[in-house]
Amino acid sequence: MPAADTRYRFTFGPWNLSTGADPFGPPVRPDLSLAQKLRFYKQLGYDGVQLHDDDVIDAAADRPTMEKAVRDLKKILSDEGLFVEFVAPRLWEAPQTMDGAFTSNRVQDRQYAIDRSKRSMDIGRALGTNLQVLWLAREGTYIREAKDPMAVHDRLLEALDAMLEYDPQVKLLGEMKPNEPMDLAYWPTPGHFLAMINKTKAPERVGVLIESAHAILAGLDPSDEMAYALWHRKLWSVHLNDQNGLKFDQDKSFASVDLRRAFNTVWVLDRGGYGSNGECIGMDVKPMRTTTVEDQAKHLANSRELFLRILAVVRKVDNEMVEELRLRRNYEDLEMYILSLLLGR
């Protein structure tokens, strides 16, 4: 297991150890409890955990039950030497949010989404994190006429402001995705959400999480999206993975499809200072469906190793040479130089 650069801390979520079920087939591996999954983290070289609120406790549980579940989980985390990077409310699976959470046409459903998000913030605070990720999964329409396309922006802004007011320490991270489960999504890219941030009551406490696959699904390059967010000082978390083009969200192991694209992602993150303020390298990857029980965590070990190996290549780049080639507009030699680095020459 390669040693991590001390600047980078690695995290993943319990959903990244999966049974292999998909919309077209049943599970092929037995499910693991959260406690069992947490035992994998340090073995794989990871430092922290990403969580959904209902990874900790059922959303319908009462407050005393929730508080006990948090105490129990804190002990397990302490025993395993792990920290919690963020908590995210799983709003896209609740019956109340089938037509959207913060943008639902029903005021009671929008209130459910806000209340559940506040509860998720309580869980996060108790577990030692002030980061809350909002994947706006069902914030869109099945047909464009289903919602008022102007009112939806006010609805999201109202929800963001309610959360910011509820906890003066919370930092909200929008995770954008152009499709799936909604093919007509509002705020499909990080740029859309970044524009929304300045309308909130505390813009300094709202940023983004960018996932490689989500950028690729929008026909964009992850390194460009991350560079733009870094320029705004708003890139507060990442989900690194890979993707075979404009299909469903595949969550392939990082760098497994396009090594050059992965190189540029690591180059941007490292040169942009990502990780210097405690930001984590999150791996949102799934095992192949054919993976055996014995190998069910290899995709996570492989993704971390590939990041570190690419990081070593990135730090061999002769930046003066690159700048000279840029100034001469000699992009043929620049391309060959990068490809030679990737080929170990």
N, C-alpha and C positions, 0 to 999 in steps of 0.2 A: 504494500500500500504506500504510494508516494506521499512524502511529507508535504503538508499544505504550507503555502506562503503565510506568514503570520498575519498579513493584512486581510486575508480572506477567511471567512467562516462559512461553513457549508450547512445547508438545511434541506429538508424535504418534508413532505406531508405523509401521513399514514395512508392516504389514498394511493400513494405510489407503490405500495406493496399490495397488489390486487389479486383477485381470484381468476382474472382472465375472462370474465363475462363481458359480453358486448351485446348490442341490440339484436345480433343475429345468432347468438349462441349462449349457452349456460356457463356457469363457472367450470373451470378445469383444474383449479387448485383449491384446497380448503382455505377458508377465511382465517385470519389471525386476529386475536384481540389487540387492543391498543397497547396493552402492557407488553405483549409479545413483540409487536412491531418496534416499540421503543428500544428493545434490547439489541436491535440490529444497528442502531445509529452509530455508536462509537466503533463497533466492529468494522463498519464501512468507512470510517474516517469523517463522519459528520458530527457537527457540534450542536445543532439546535433543531427544533421541531416547528413546523407550520401546522396550524390546527383550524378546523372548522368548529363552530360553537357546539354542534352536536357530536363531534368527536369526544367532547368532554362530558356532555350530559344531554339527554333528550330535551328538545326545545319545549316540551310541554311540562317538564318537571317543575315542581315548586321551588321557591327560594332556598329553604333549608336543604333540600336534596341537592340542589345545584352547589351550594357552599360546601357540602360534604364531598361531592365529586371532585371539586377543585382541590380541596385539601388532600384527598387521596392521590390525585394526579401529581400534585406538587411534590409529594414524597417520592413517587416513582421517578419523576424527573431528576430530583436531587440525587437519588440513589444511582441513577444512570449518568449523572454529570452533564445533563442537557439543559438548555434554556429554550424558551418559547420565542420564536421570531415574531409571529403575529397570530391573531385569531380572525377568522372571517365568518360572518353569519351566512349559513347555507340557505339562502332565500329562494333558490330556484326550484326546490323540491316540495315546498309547502303548498297545500291546496289553496291557501289564501293568495298565493302569488302566481297562479297559473297564467294570469293575464298581465304579468309584470308585478314587481314589488313596489318600488318608489313611483312608478308611472302608471299603476293600475287606474282604471276608470272609477273604481270604488274607493271612496275615502276611507272606509274601515279597513280595507286591505292595505292601503298605503300606510295607515297608522300601525297595522300589524308589523309591516316591514321595518318601520322606524323603531318600534318598541323592541322587536327582536334584535335589531342592531345595537340598541343601547344595552340590552342584556349581554350581548356578545362582548361589548366593551367592558362590562363588569367582570366577565370571565377573564378577559385579557389582562385587566388591571390586577386581578387577584393572582394571575400567573406570572406577573412581572413584565408585561409588555404593554406599550401604549400604541402599538401599530394595529390598525384594523384595515383589512383588505376588503374592498367592495367589488366583487365580480358582478357587473351589471348584466347578468346572464339573460334574463327575460325582459329586459328593458328595450322593447321593440314591438313589432306588430307582425301578425300573420298576413294581414292586408293593410295597406297604408291608410285606408280611411277609418280604421278601427279606433284611432286616438287623435286628439287634437295635437298637431305637430308643433304648435307653439306652447301649449300648456304643459307639455311634458318637461320642458326645460325648467319651468317654475317649480314643478313637482320635485324634480331631483334637487334643485337648489334648496327647497324647503327641507328636504330630508338631510342634506349635508349640514345645513345650518343647525338643525335640531340636534344632530350628533355632536357637532363642535361645541354647542352650548352645554350639552349634557356633561361632557368631560373636558375641562379646560386643558388637559394634558394630552388628549388623544391626537394621533396623526392618522389621517385617512388616506388610503392608497387606492386609487381607482385602477382596476385591471380590465383593460378593454379587449374586446374580441369582436371581429366584424360579422361573424355568423355563428350558428350553432350554440344554443338551441334556436335562436331567432335568426331567420335569414334576412330580416329587415330590422337591423339593430340601430338604436340610437347611440350616439357617441361611439362609433365603431373603432376608432383609433385613439392612441394616447393624445394626439394633438387636439382632438375634439374635447377630451376631458380637461386638458391643460387650459383650454380657453374658458372652460366653466369655472376653474379654480378662482380666478380673480373676482368673480361675482360673490364668492362666499364671504362670510363674516370674519374668517380667519384664514386667508390664503396661505399664510406661512405654515399652516398645519395640514395642508392637503397636497398630495403628490401622486405619483403613479408607480405601479408595478408593471413591468413590461415582460411579456412572454414571447420567446422566439417564435413559436408556432403561430401565435396570434398575428404577429407582424407578417409572417409569410402568407397566412391565409388572406390578408388584405393586399397581397401583391407587393409588399414592402420589404425592405431589408432590415433585420433586427438591429444591426449596428447603427444604421441611420436613425432609427427610432430612439435607440438608447442614447446616442450622441445628442439628439435634440433635447431629450429630457435632462441629460447631464448639463447641457448648456443652460437650462432653466434652473438647475440645482433642485430638480424634482424627482430624480430617479432614486427611489428609496428601497426598492427590492426588484429582483429579477426572477423569472422562471426560465431556465435554460433547457432547451430540448431541440429536437429537429423534426423535419416535416417534409414529406414527399409532395410538395406543391399544394395546389388549391383544392384540397380534399377535406375530409373531416379532420378534427384535431387529433393527430396521431400520437403526439407525445413520445416520439422516438428518442433513444439515447442521444445526448448532446454530441454533435459533430459526426453522427453516424451516417448522415445523408450528404451533407455538403461541408467538407473540411475547410474550404476557403472561406465560406460564410461564417463558420465557427471561429476561424482565425480572426476575422475582422471584428466579430463580436467581442472576443477577449482583448484584442488590441484597443478597441474603443474603451472598454471598461477599465483596463489597466492604465492607459494614458489619461483617461478622464478622471482619475482619482477615486473611482468607485471602490468602496470598502474602507476608505480612510476614516469615515465617520461611523463605522460599525455596520454598514450595509452588508447583507449576506448574499452569498451565491446560492440561490435556491434551484434545485433540480426538480422539474415537474415532468417526470418520465415514467413510462409504463413498461413492464416486461412484455416480451412477445407472448402471444397466446400459447405457443408451443412450449414455453419454458417450464421446466420441471420444478417441483417443490424445492429441491436441493439448490437450484440455481436462481430462485425467485428474486434475489436481491442483487444479482450481478449487474443489471442495467444501471443501478445506482452507483455501485463501485466503479463501473466503467465510465460513467458520465463524469464523475469527480476526477478520475485519473486522466481522462482526455482533456478536461479543462486545465489541469496542472501541466500536462505535457505541452499543450498549445501555449500556455503562459510562458513556459521556458523558451519556446520558439519566438514568441512576441518580444521577449527581452533580449533576444539576439539581434533584433532588427537594428541596422545601422541607420539611425535617424537622419544623420547628416547626408548620407547617400540618397535616402528617400527624398529629402527636401531638394537636393540638387537635381535629381531626375524629374521631380515635379516642376521645378523652375525651367528646366529645359524642355518640358512637355514630352519627355521621352518615356511615354507610358508603356511602350513595348518592353524596354529594359526593366522598368519598374515591375511589370507583371512577371517577367521571367525571374527577377530577383525574389519576389514573394513566393512563386511556385518552387523555386530551388530551395528556399528555406523549408517549405512544407515537405519537400522530398528529402530533407536531411543533407543537402549538398551545399 
